[in-house]
Amino acid sequence: MSGKSKKLSNAFSTGSGGSHFEAHVQSSFVALLLSCGYAPCLPCWPISEIKLQGKVKDFDTDDLIVFVENQESKESRKLLGQIKHSISFTEGNSTLGEVIQAAWNDFNNPKIFTKGKDVICLITGPLSATDARNVVWLLDQARHTKSVEEFLAHVNQANFSPSKSAEKLGVIRFHLKAANNGVDVTDNVLYEFLNNFYLLGYDLGKEVGVVLSLLHSHIAQFNHKYPQWVWSRVVDIVQTWNQDAGTITQDKMPEDLIEAFKLPAVSHIPTDLTTPEIEATAIDWNQHHHATVLALANLIGGWDENNPDDVKVLESLSGEGYSSWVVKVREILNQPNSPLTLKNGIWKVASRVDLWHNLGPRIFDQNLDVLKDSVVTVFREKNPSFELPVDERYAASVHGKDLAFSPTIRKSLADSIAILGSYPDALLKASLGKAEATAVLAIREIFADADWKLWGSLNQLLPTLAEAAPGEFLVVVETALNQSPCPFDDLFAQEGTGVTGSNYLTGLLWALENLAWAEDYLVRTCALLGELACHDPGGNWANRPSNSISTILLPWFPQTAASVEKRKVTVQTLVNESPDIAWKLLVSLLPNQHQTTSGSHKPTWRQFIPTDWEDGVTKGEYREQVSFYAELAVNLASQHIDKLAELIDHFDDLPNTAFDQLLQVLSSKDIISRSEDEVLRLWERLSRFVQKHRRYSDAKWALKEELLSQIEAVGDKLAPSNPFNKYQYLFSHNDFDLYDDDGDDWREQERKLEERRQNAIREILDTGGLSAVVSFAQEVEHSGHVGHSLGGIADKSIDVSLLPDLLSEDKSKLAYFVGSYIWSRHHLQGWEWAESLDRTTWSVQQVANFLSCLRFCSETWQRVPDWLGENENMYWTKTNANPYQAKDDLEFAIKKLLGCGRPLAAIDCLFRMKYEKERLDVNLCVQALMDALSTSEPSKSMDAHHMVEISKTLQDDPKTPQKDLFKVEWAYLRLLDRYHKAEPKLLEHRLASEPEFFCEVIRLIYRSKKATEDEKDEVSEEQKAFASNAWRLLHHWGKPPGTQSDGSFDENSFIAWVERVKEICTESGHLEVAMLTAGEVLIHCPPDKNGLWINKEVANVLNAKDSDGLRRGFSTGTYNSRGVHWVDPSGKPEKELAAQYKKKAEDVENAGFHRFAVTLRAIAEGYEKESAWVIDRHKEEFPEE
């Protein structure tokens, strides 16, 4: 098996086309997961999880890992998917070689792949007819024949097999040989590999396609009205998770998606209702003797009677003490079909709008005044969590930083003020205009002089508050934008990342999206969003003001009920007030920029969306909008070179009138008369655009030659005559984009490209001399390419001119230029050229820099002491130390790198040696790892992986001194975890075998109960770091005391360990916490040899009278061992766990351990309560099911 492995890939860095296709394929599997569908090539078992970018979990076939599970046997299987939009089965196709290499690595890795059960899939877009026919036939034959002999006979039988099948089998053999370190694989291994390898064709990533149609049909079984929206939402989520190499399970999906995939509930009439029965008379709540009480309860909407601040609000509104008022509310609660509910002290009112209209006449001006004062009081409270650092706010409750009023009353009062503003006419006994005025005043007073903390505190409620008084809400937003400092600037600065991060502006964006549905508010709302976008510094969250504007005005799926004319006015207003934001908006509104959308936020209480509203637009409306936006974009760009350059890339997206308009602008006298330097970018963009479309002329998106000729004619008018400008594009783009055609022989393509580059450099050299080439290198994007090409045509005179002067450059374009020049000259001329250079006038640093530009190998190292003498460390400090350039003697280089303070480079070299299965020197490994802890050397993304692998080598080497391994494991404890597939073996063994060490770790974390107040000194940062490491060690510890080096369990050692810990910790004052911690790890104890599920000696210790701490720890460890899990609304998993622990309790009680049985029954009871809570919670959230 080869040790080669393709690099960890990120779909967002490999080109938009491929990543677009990849995201859609991944999304198709997520859609199957959500809809309880089945994965191809695997048994028809439910999909349990989907891993994106599996390289971080050591999969080489890493774009998609799909896990399925048999619900009865719990057997699991997986599909390893590699996604390539285009590929061809030829020997010269490097992409295919990469795919086969990855598949071969996984196929031979039993830790991640089970042959005959798991499958490896190459998922592609359209294949050539030859590949589609022959390769698929080969794979089918491999699975449908009984032996390799029959398979090969079928392949070689001309009248039976397709014409190219033998050739394509040879291609697969070729790439498997390359993957297997150049060693041919046997026929049996080839046959076995093909049996596990699948080729799937998906026509996704386009507007139409068979697979997309099937997915829409699949989704429509759950959501028949908006399958396209659901699909686009799935794609959006996958693209977000893909960036973080996330793992998708059904429970981790957003609630709206989970809801979208719920089957409509089918209800059957209960048997006791099948006989005629007199219906109960519906209650007219307005005639109830406590109607006024219910009206006031509805005015509030909901509250938590366990919260004293909520109770004060109730007392203020009701005008009486809560204890007497709630008696009347409880009486209503017990009426049939009561609109009130009570759960765990939380009251809620259902059907609030119906009650609002029915009981409205019972609300008077005084009630509204008290409501307004209460609302202002509640919503003026600032969230105490803002007193914490950004990365600790997620744990605000732990720090006691909670809002005074409950979430229930806050949401309910926000709804109250929105209902008040939306349905004022229902309050017949209130003064004329009182309801509307109350809502307006409430919003005005809530946001008076509001700082960022208040806006952030109200984030989740802003969409509702905006509906209370839309006009006033827009006023307070505009006022805030005009403040100095602007509170939204501070809110943008609070944006966090990762699991614990938050975005405190989503509520404001959703509020404005709500109001944009109304034609009266569209222009004003979008103008404010544009101004807000001007304040946006950018961030990781997708919710941004500019995205909200694009979503609202999307030509094919507008999120506003405003007319097309009003939308045009809105965009023109943005052009006038926020031109930079408007430009980005116009580009985003061009055709083909947004092909999916999840829509905008929609109002809850205001009737802004007409009842007959239908999503989408007519073809005429769409053409009218995109033509207007495109022409406006051309007008806006006409005087700006940078905007014109950007618009050129969208030539193929422009409607006819805008296309012609842009051609006219580019060929106008104003543009053509500008300097060559000024219009260079336009010419480069035009040339690149034409080249791209001609290269892929068969693609559906490619423009016709007639149009390309028109664009080319304009480009010719702008073409530079100065070679300095004419050839910059050759050195400013990726090589692939500069290839002449899409042939398979990439080496020939590279040769041709290098020839073009050398000719370009030769022409610059001829017209402007070497100084022009040097200036050219500083101007282009890739100065190294210039140096490389110059090295291919240079002579002695150029050597003298460049060297040694440019060797003094450091980390600049000229440094890369001269470095590539030296590499090229040495590659072509060898050491004879390097040694022929006259170095007599060179400084020592220049000599060191020269050597560092050469290959990192023994030939270079041998010359370092001769050329640098006692200054040879200058080379080792400077060299890039690429271990993959060296053929041997890396140990020599490692010692040198460590000697000059470069432990990270040394670790890279050690990893290369491990990769090549060379013997590693233990002492060098230890030194490199320990030196790396305090190095100032710049780190790289793979450093952590390399460190873990070197640590594992030390763990596996019996020659590693225990004291050194202890230091390494302690230092790298944070990396030795499940994520990195590593563990601190020595530390865990010492915890399990040395009670003194366990007690020492306990003392690092916890204070002694015997410590006096005077002894509780301030903790230093170093002590905090030690305590943090100790905590991490104990809470990931999984080997119970008594576990031996060979994994066996010794009862006597266990008993002795517990007794010694009790003795030491009783003396130090840490007994209670030590027993709790030890109890947690006892859940990992092995079963007894006589059949009891736990070792009897362990059970005996846990059963002892003085082992309450151990038993409580065992209970805690049991609950914590479940980890993060999907919550089944039926409560079935919890019921099963309860039954399991009841059985365990019965078993240990029968074995004589009754105290331990009490703990196990308590665990079972806990799971039973959790099951009941889950069921009740689900019924509360989904009462209609």
Stockholm file with secondary structure:
# STOCKHOLM 1.0

chainA/1-1185         MSGKSKKLSNAFSTGSGGSHFEAHVQSSFVALLLSCGYAPCLPCWPISEIKLQGKVKDFDTDDLIVFVENQESKESRKLLGQIKHSISFTEGNSTLGEVIQAAWNDFNNPKIFTKGKDVICLITGPLSATDARNVVWLLDQARHTKSVEEFLAHVNQANFSPSKSAEKLGVIRFHLKAANNGVDVTDNVLYEFLNNFYLLGYDLGKEVGVVLSLLHSHIAQFNHKYPQWVWSRVVDIVQTWNQDAGTITQDKMPEDLIEAFKLPAVSHIPTDLTTPEIEATAIDWNQHHHATVLALANLIGGWDENNPDDVKVLESLSGEGYSSWVVKVREILNQPNSPLTLKNGIWKVASRVDLWHNLGPRIFDQNLDVLKDSVVTVFREKNPSFELPVDERYAASVHGKDLAFSPTIRKSLADSIAILGSYPDALLKASLGKAEATAVLAIREIFADADWKLWGSLNQLLPTLAEAAPGEFLVVVETALNQSPCPFDDLFAQEGTGVTGSNYLTGLLWALENLAWAEDYLVRTCALLGELACHDPGGNWANRPSNSISTILLPWFPQTAASVEKRKVTVQTLVNESPDIAWKLLVSLLPNQHQTTSGSHKPTWRQFIPTDWEDGVTKGEYREQVSFYAELAVNLASQHIDKLAELIDHFDDLPNTAFDQLLQVLSSKDIISRSEDEVLRLWERLSRFVQKHRRYSDAKWALKEELLSQIEAVGDKLAPSNPFNKYQYLFSHNDFDLYDDDGDDWREQERKLEERRQNAIREILDTGGLSAVVSFAQEVEHSGHVGHSLGGIADKSIDVSLLPDLLSEDKSKLAYFVGSYIWSRHHLQGWEWAESLDRTTWSVQQVANFLSCLRFCSETWQRVPDWLGENENMYWTKTNANPYQAKDDLEFAIKKLLGCGRPLAAIDCLFRMKYEKERLDVNLCVQALMDALSTSEPSKSMDAHHMVEISKTLQDDPKTPQKDLFKVEWAYLRLLDRYHKAEPKLLEHRLASEPEFFCEVIRLIYRSKKATEDEKDEVSEEQKAFASNAWRLLHHWGKPPGTQSDGSFDENSFIAWVERVKEICTESGHLEVAMLTAGEVLIHCPPDKNGLWINKEVANVLNAKDSDGLRRGFSTGTYNSRGVHWVDPSGKPEKELAAQYKKKAEDVENAGFHRFAVTLRAIAEGYEKESAWVIDRHKEEFPEE
#=GR chainA/1-1185 SS CCCCCCCCCCGGGSCHHHHHHHHHHHHHHHHHHHTTCCCTTSCSCCEEEEEESGGGGTCSSCSEEEEEECTTTCCEEEEEEEEESSCCCSTTCHHHHHHHHHHHHHHTCTTTCCTTTSEEEEEESCCCHHHHHHHHHHHHHHHHSSSHHHHHHHHHCTTTSCTTHHHHHHHHHHHHHHHTTTCCCCHHHHHHHHHTEEEEECCCSSSSCHHHHHHHHHHHTTCSSCHHHHHHHHHHHHHHHHHTTCEECGGGSCHHHHHHTCCCCCCCCCGGGSSCCCCCCCCCGGGSTTHHHHHHHHHHCEEETTCHHHHHHHHHHHSSCHHHHHHHHHHHHTSTTCSEEEETTEEEESSHHHHHHHHGGGCCHHHHHHHHHHHHHHHTCCCGGGGSCGGGGGGTTTTTCCCSSCHHHHHHHHHHHHHHHHCGGGCTTSCTTHHHHHHHHHHHHHTTTCCHHHHHHTGGGHHHHHHHCHHHHHHHHHHHHHSSSCHHHHHHHTCCCSTTCCCTTHHHHHHHHHHHTSHHHHHHHHHHHHHHHHHCCCCSCSCCHHHHHHHHHCTTSCSCCSCHHHHHHHHHHHHHHCHHHHHHHHHHTSTTSCCCCCCCCCCSSSCCSCTTCCSSCCHHHHHHHHHHHHHHHHHHHTTCHHHHHHHHTTGGGSCHHHHHHHHHHHTSHHHHTSCHHHHHHHHHHHHHHHHHHHHTTTSTTSCCHHHHHHHHHHHHHHCCCSHHHHTGGGGSSCGGGGCSSCCSCHHHHHHHHHHHHHHHHHHHHHHHHHHHHHHHHHHSSCHHHHHHHHHHHCCHHHHHHHTTGGGGCCSSHHHHHHHHHHHHHHHHHCHHHHHHSCCTTCCHHHHHHHHHTSCSSHHHHHHHHHHHGGGTHHHHHHCCCCGGGCCSCHHHHHHHHHHTTCHHHHHHHHHHHHHTTCCCCHHHHHHHHHHHTTCCSCCCTTHHHHHHHHHHHHHHCTTSCHHHHHHHHHHTTTTSSTTTTCCCHHHHHHHHHCHHHHHHHHHHHSCCTTCCGGGCCCCCHHHHHHHHHHHHHHHTCCSCTTBCTTSCBCHHHHHHHHHHHHHHHHHHTCHHHHHHHHHHHGGGCCCCTTSCSSCHHHHHHHHSTTCHHHHHHHHHHHHHTTCSCCCCTTCHHHHHHHHHHHHHHHHHHHTTCHHHHHHHHHHHHHHHHHHHHHHHHHHHHCTTC
#=GC SS_cons          CCCCCCCCCCGGGSCHHHHHHHHHHHHHHHHHHHTTCCCTTSCSCCEEEEEESGGGGTCSSCSEEEEEECTTTCCEEEEEEEEESSCCCSTTCHHHHHHHHHHHHHHTCTTTCCTTTSEEEEEESCCCHHHHHHHHHHHHHHHHSSSHHHHHHHHHCTTTSCTTHHHHHHHHHHHHHHHTTTCCCCHHHHHHHHHTEEEEECCCSSSSCHHHHHHHHHHHTTCSSCHHHHHHHHHHHHHHHHHTTCEECGGGSCHHHHHHTCCCCCCCCCGGGSSCCCCCCCCCGGGSTTHHHHHHHHHHCEEETTCHHHHHHHHHHHSSCHHHHHHHHHHHHTSTTCSEEEETTEEEESSHHHHHHHHGGGCCHHHHHHHHHHHHHHHTCCCGGGGSCGGGGGGTTTTTCCCSSCHHHHHHHHHHHHHHHHCGGGCTTSCTTHHHHHHHHHHHHHTTTCCHHHHHHTGGGHHHHHHHCHHHHHHHHHHHHHSSSCHHHHHHHTCCCSTTCCCTTHHHHHHHHHHHTSHHHHHHHHHHHHHHHHHCCCCSCSCCHHHHHHHHHCTTSCSCCSCHHHHHHHHHHHHHHCHHHHHHHHHHTSTTSCCCCCCCCCCSSSCCSCTTCCSSCCHHHHHHHHHHHHHHHHHHHTTCHHHHHHHHTTGGGSCHHHHHHHHHHHTSHHHHTSCHHHHHHHHHHHHHHHHHHHHTTTSTTSCCHHHHHHHHHHHHHHCCCSHHHHTGGGGSSCGGGGCSSCCSCHHHHHHHHHHHHHHHHHHHHHHHHHHHHHHHHHHSSCHHHHHHHHHHHCCHHHHHHHTTGGGGCCSSHHHHHHHHHHHHHHHHHCHHHHHHSCCTTCCHHHHHHHHHTSCSSHHHHHHHHHHHGGGTHHHHHHCCCCGGGCCSCHHHHHHHHHHTTCHHHHHHHHHHHHHTTCCCCHHHHHHHHHHHTTCCSCCCTTHHHHHHHHHHHHHHCTTSCHHHHHHHHHHTTTTSSTTTTCCCHHHHHHHHHCHHHHHHHHHHHSCCTTCCGGGCCCCCHHHHHHHHHHHHHHHTCCSCTTBCTTSCBCHHHHHHHHHHHHHHHHHHTCHHHHHHHHHHHGGGCCCCTTSCSSCHHHHHHHHSTTCHHHHHHHHHHHHHTTCSCCCCTTCHHHHHHHHHHHHHHHHHHHTTCHHHHHHHHHHHHHHHHHHHHHHHHHHHHCTTC
//
